[in-house]
Amino acid sequence: MGAAVSTITITGPGFVVGFAVAGLGVLVLLVAGVRRAGRSRRRTVRVAARAAAGATALVVLLANALVGVNAGLDYLRTVGDVVGTGPAAGVGVAQLLLSRQVPATGEVADVPIPGSVSGFAARPAVVWLPPVWFARPRPQLPVVVLLHGTPGRPADWVDSGGAADVADAWAAAHHGVAPILVMPDVNGTYTADSECVDTPGSRVETYLTRDVPRVVTHLFGTAPPGRAWAVAGLSEGGTCAVVLAARHPALFATFGDYAGLLGPRTGDTNGGVADTVAALFDGSRAAFDAHDPATLLARPAPGLAGWFEAGDADTDPAAAARRLSAVASGAGTESHLVVVPGGGHDFDLFSRALTDSWPWLVARVTPAVPEPGPPALSSRCPCRAG
């Protein structure tokens, strides 16, 4: 596929309207074809024409619906993202490890991280490495772990969330230096919803706290988990980030929650606790409480700090961000809250949240860098606390 075609934007109103008009044109031609076939004396021709028209019409309508939903979520933004030639179609890890040339920008790689301890059957992670990592001797860099949501995949943070762009811009302004980005799988499949907890069939929490740190530190020679590691995520991944950091502060001293809910949920709202207890915790309310962010953050946690960001049009995540930030602050935990007016549950919000929190995240995992505060007030973001 040509580079020009692969970069065509498919979430803008022009493409969506054009696709709908093209679909309407196809339907008009189908109707005309069925009418012509209806004048045939052969019944089999008429039946076949109607069946083919019906099937084609169904495909056209489904395609238009998918294009509309994709545009609404601002998910797969280009043709290249759809066919797998987007930014996250990176090089292999072996090629990175053998490279001895410092690139001008960061490099994206697909990195299989087996569930050796957890047994979790994970899809390959996506890793972004800053230019300075390629220098010799290799520096011990900090790590920011970015978690996707459901439905989703590890590449979402690069293809739709702009994470590599944010990190590249930072590296360009800091002599090629930036944290390593690690984007692991949290669900195993596109539509699964693990909420990053251990269940009998999917030990995702163990995967993220044992397998991922072991492989990443071994392959890339990073700083050890702890103060130099942060975890952040979007939607389900945001909830995961809070829970992982609060339960494992010795691994992740910093977290970013971008539009997560009040805690692990099998649905899309802050309700549904009973269903979640049954589906994810084998009916154990004690196990659920042990993963409840409000309960975890109410305990003093020296050294832990978090960033909450959500859009005020995204009702349940916004309510969750306000409540959890207040609980954390009340317990003495450093907490920053950003509520974006008009912000929804989409990649515009997720990308903005990463951009807003990035300088703070870097400062947290790199203690030598002076720590900036939250972003300055703007017309889009007058609601901030923390």
C-alpha positions in Angstrom: 0.0 0.0 0.0 1.3 3.4 -0.9 2.3 5.8 1.8 -0.2 8.4 0.6 -3.1 6.0 0.8 -2.1 4.6 4.2 -2.2 8.1 5.7 -5.7 9.0 4.5 -7.8 10.1 7.5 -11.0 8.1 8.0 -12.5 9.8 11.1 -13.1 13.2 9.7 -16.6 14.4 8.6 -15.5 14.6 4.9 -14.6 10.9 4.8 -17.7 9.8 6.7 -20.1 11.8 4.6 -18.3 10.7 1.4 -18.4 7.0 2.5 -22.2 7.4 3.2 -22.8 9.0 -0.2 -20.9 6.2 -1.9 -22.9 3.7 0.0 -26.1 5.4 -1.1 -25.0 5.3 -4.7 -24.4 1.5 -4.4 -27.9 1.0 -3.0 -29.4 3.0 -5.8 -27.6 0.9 -8.4 -28.8 -2.2 -6.5 -32.4 -1.1 -6.7 -32.0 -0.4 -10.4 -30.5 -3.9 -10.9 -33.3 -5.6 -9.0 -35.9 -3.8 -11.1 -34.2 -4.9 -14.3 -34.0 -8.5 -13.1 -37.6 -8.4 -12.1 -38.6 -8.1 -15.7 -36.8 -11.4 -16.5 -39.1 -14.3 -17.4 -36.8 -16.6 -15.4 -37.8 -16.9 -11.7 -34.3 -18.0 -10.7 -32.8 -14.8 -12.0 -35.2 -12.7 -10.1 -34.6 -14.6 -6.8 -30.8 -14.5 -7.3 -30.9 -10.8 -8.0 -32.9 -10.1 -4.9 -30.7 -12.3 -2.7 -27.5 -10.7 -4.0 -29.0 -7.2 -3.6 -30.1 -7.9 0.0 -26.6 -9.3 1.0 -24.8 -6.4 -0.6 -27.2 -3.8 1.0 -26.5 -5.4 4.4 -22.7 -5.2 3.9 -23.0 -1.5 2.8 -25.2 -0.6 5.8 -22.9 -2.5 8.2 -19.8 -0.8 6.7 -21.4 2.6 7.1 -22.3 1.9 10.7 -18.7 0.8 11.5 -17.3 3.9 9.9 -19.7 6.0 11.9 -18.8 4.3 15.2 -15.1 4.5 14.5 -15.4 8.2 13.7 -17.3 8.8 16.9 -14.7 7.1 19.0 -11.8 8.6 16.9 -10.3 5.1 17.1 -8.6 3.9 13.9 -7.7 7.3 12.3 -6.1 6.3 9.0 -6.3 3.6 6.3 -2.9 2.4 7.5 -4.3 1.8 11.0 -7.0 -0.3 9.6 -4.8 -2.6 7.5 -1.9 -2.7 10.0 0.6 -0.3 8.4 0.1 2.5 10.9 2.6 3.8 13.4 2.5 0.7 15.6 3.6 -1.6 12.8 7.1 -1.5 14.3 10.3 -3.4 13.8 11.2 -6.6 15.5 12.9 -6.6 18.9 15.9 -8.4 17.6 16.5 -5.6 15.0 16.4 -3.1 17.8 18.8 -4.9 20.1 21.3 -5.3 17.3 21.1 -1.7 16.1 24.2 0.5 16.8 22.9 3.7 15.2 21.2 6.4 17.2 18.0 7.3 15.3 16.7 10.9 15.0 13.3 9.9 16.6 12.1 7.0 18.8 11.6 3.5 17.5 8.4 1.4 17.9 8.8 -2.4 18.2 6.5 -5.3 18.7 7.7 -7.3 21.7 6.3 -10.6 22.7 6.1 -10.9 26.5 5.2 -14.4 27.5 3.2 -15.2 30.6 5.9 -17.4 32.0 4.8 -16.8 35.6 1.1 -15.9 35.1 0.2 -18.3 32.3 -1.6 -15.4 30.6 -1.8 -15.8 26.8 -0.9 -12.2 25.9 -0.8 -10.6 22.5 2.6 -9.0 21.7 3.3 -5.7 23.5 4.2 -2.5 21.7 7.3 -0.7 23.0 8.6 2.8 22.1 12.3 3.4 22.7 13.8 7.0 22.8 16.9 7.8 20.7 19.2 7.9 23.8 18.5 4.2 24.4 20.5 3.3 21.3 23.6 5.0 22.7 26.5 3.0 24.0 26.7 2.3 26.9 22.9 2.0 27.1 21.5 4.2 29.8 19.2 2.9 32.5 16.0 4.6 31.5 12.7 5.0 33.4 9.5 3.3 32.2 6.0 4.5 31.6 3.5 1.5 31.1 0.4 2.5 29.1 -2.6 0.2 29.3 -5.3 0.0 26.6 -9.1 -0.5 27.2 -11.8 -2.8 25.9 -12.4 -3.3 23.1 -8.8 -2.7 22.3 -5.2 -3.8 21.7 -1.8 -2.7 22.8 -1.2 -0.7 19.6 -4.1 1.6 20.4 -1.9 4.0 22.4 0.4 4.5 19.3 -2.1 4.2 16.4 -5.0 6.2 18.0 -3.6 7.7 21.2 -0.6 9.6 19.8 1.7 8.3 22.5 4.8 8.0 20.3 4.2 11.6 19.1 4.1 12.9 22.6 7.2 11.0 23.6 9.0 12.0 20.4 8.3 15.7 21.0 9.6 15.4 24.5 12.7 13.6 23.4 13.4 16.2 20.7 13.3 18.9 23.3 15.5 16.9 25.7 18.5 15.7 23.6 16.8 12.4 22.8 16.1 11.5 26.4 12.7 10.2 27.5 11.2 7.3 29.4 10.6 4.0 27.6 7.0 3.4 26.8 5.7 -0.1 27.3 2.2 -1.0 26.1 1.4 -4.5 27.1 -1.8 -6.6 26.5 -4.3 -6.6 29.3 -7.1 -8.7 27.8 -5.8 -11.4 25.5 -8.4 -10.7 22.8 -9.9 -7.6 21.3 -13.3 -7.8 23.2 -12.3 -9.4 26.5 -12.5 -7.4 29.7 -10.1 -8.6 32.4 -10.0 -5.4 34.4 -6.4 -6.5 35.1 -7.3 -8.8 37.9 -6.3 -12.4 38.4 -9.1 -15.0 37.7 -8.7 -18.7 37.4 -8.5 -18.5 33.6 -6.7 -15.2 33.2 -4.0 -14.0 35.7 -3.6 -10.6 34.2 -2.5 -8.8 37.5 0.3 -11.3 37.9 1.3 -10.8 34.2 1.5 -7.1 34.6 3.4 -7.2 37.9 5.7 -10.2 37.4 6.1 -11.1 33.7 6.1 -7.6 32.2 8.7 -6.0 34.5 11.0 -9.1 34.3 11.1 -9.1 30.5 11.3 -5.3 30.1 14.1 -4.9 32.6 16.0 -7.8 31.0 15.6 -6.8 27.4 16.0 -3.1 27.6 18.2 -2.6 30.7 15.8 -0.2 32.3 15.8 1.3 35.8 14.2 -1.2 38.2 10.5 -0.9 39.0 9.6 1.5 41.8 10.1 5.2 41.7 11.3 5.0 38.1 8.2 3.2 36.8 4.7 4.7 36.2 1.6 3.1 35.0 -1.3 4.9 33.2 -4.2 3.9 31.0 -7.4 4.8 29.2 -10.9 3.7 30.2 -10.5 0.1 31.5 -6.7 0.7 31.5 -7.2 3.8 33.7 -8.9 1.8 36.3 -6.2 -0.9 36.0 -3.5 1.8 36.5 -5.0 3.0 39.8 -5.5 -0.5 41.2 -2.0 -1.7 40.1 -0.3 1.3 41.7 -2.3 1.2 44.9 -1.8 -2.5 45.3 1.8 -2.6 44.2 3.4 0.8 45.1 6.8 -0.9 45.2 6.5 -1.5 41.5 4.6 1.6 40.3 5.0 4.8 42.4 3.0 6.9 39.9 -0.2 6.3 38.1 -2.4 8.1 35.5 -6.1 7.3 35.2 -7.7 8.7 32.0 -11.5 8.2 32.1 -11.5 5.1 34.2 -14.5 4.0 36.4 -14.7 3.8 40.2 -13.1 0.4 40.1 -13.1 -2.9 38.2 -16.5 -3.2 36.5 -17.8 -5.6 33.9 -20.1 -2.9 32.5 -19.7 0.7 31.3 -20.9 2.5 34.5 -20.0 2.8 38.1 -22.8 0.5 39.0 -23.0 -3.3 38.5 -20.9 -4.2 41.5 -22.8 -7.5 42.1 -22.3 -8.6 38.5 -18.6 -7.7 38.8 -18.1 -9.6 42.0 -19.7 -12.7 40.4 -17.9 -12.5 37.1 -14.4 -11.4 38.1 -14.0 -12.4 41.8 -15.8 -15.7 42.0 -18.5 -14.2 44.2 -16.0 -12.9 46.8 -16.9 -9.4 48.0 -13.6 -9.4 50.0 -11.6 -10.0 46.8 -13.5 -7.2 45.2 -12.8 -4.8 48.1 -9.1 -5.7 47.9 -9.2 -4.2 44.3 -11.5 -1.3 45.1 -9.6 2.0 44.4 -11.5 4.0 47.0 -10.7 1.5 49.7 -7.0 1.3 48.6 -6.5 5.0 48.2 -8.0 5.8 51.6 -4.9 4.3 53.2 -1.8 6.4 53.5 0.7 5.5 50.8 4.0 7.5 51.2 5.6 8.2 47.8 2.5 7.3 45.7 1.0 10.0 43.4 -1.7 10.0 40.8 -3.3 12.0 38.0 -7.0 11.8 37.2 -8.4 13.2 34.0 -11.9 12.8 32.4 -14.4 14.7 30.3 -17.4 16.2 32.0 -19.6 14.8 29.2 -18.4 11.4 30.2 -20.5 11.2 33.3 -19.5 8.1 35.2 -15.7 8.4 34.6 -15.9 12.1 35.5 -17.7 11.3 38.8 -15.1 8.5 39.5 -12.2 10.9 38.9 -13.6 13.5 41.3 -14.3 11.0 44.0 -11.0 9.0 43.8 -8.9 12.2 43.6 -10.6 13.5 46.7 -10.1 10.2 48.5 -6.4 10.1 47.6 -5.8 13.7 48.6 -7.7 13.1 51.9 -5.2 10.3 52.7 -2.2 12.5 52.0 -1.5 11.1 48.5 -0.4 13.6 45.9 -3.3 13.8 43.4 -4.1 15.9 40.4 -7.5 16.2 38.9 -8.3 17.6 35.4 -11.9 17.7 34.2 -12.2 18.7 30.5 -15.4 20.6 29.6 -17.2 18.8 26.8 -14.7 15.9 26.9 -16.1 12.5 26.0 -15.0 8.9 26.1 -12.8 8.9 23.1 -9.2 9.2 21.9 -9.4 13.0 21.7 -9.7 12.9 25.5 -7.3 10.0 26.0 -4.6 11.7 23.9 -5.1 15.0 25.6 -4.9 13.4 29.1 -1.5 11.8 28.2 -0.3 15.2 26.8 -1.5 17.1 29.9 0.1 14.6 32.4 3.3 13.8 30.4 5.6 16.4 31.9 4.5 15.4 35.4 4.8 11.7 34.7 8.4 12.2 33.4 9.3 14.3 36.4 7.9 11.6 38.7 9.9 8.8 37.1 13.0 11.0 36.7 13.6 12.6 40.1 16.5 14.7 38.8 14.1 16.7 36.7 12.3 19.5 38.5 8.6 18.5 38.9 6.2 20.8 37.1 2.6 21.1 38.3 -0.6 20.4 36.3 -1.1 22.2 33.0 -1.9 25.9 33.0 -5.6 26.8 33.0 -7.1 27.2 29.5 -10.5 27.9 28.1 -10.9 24.1 27.5 -9.8 23.1 31.0 -11.0 25.5 33.8 -11.7 22.6 36.2 -8.6 21.5 38.0 -7.9 20.5 41.6 -5.1 18.8 43.4 
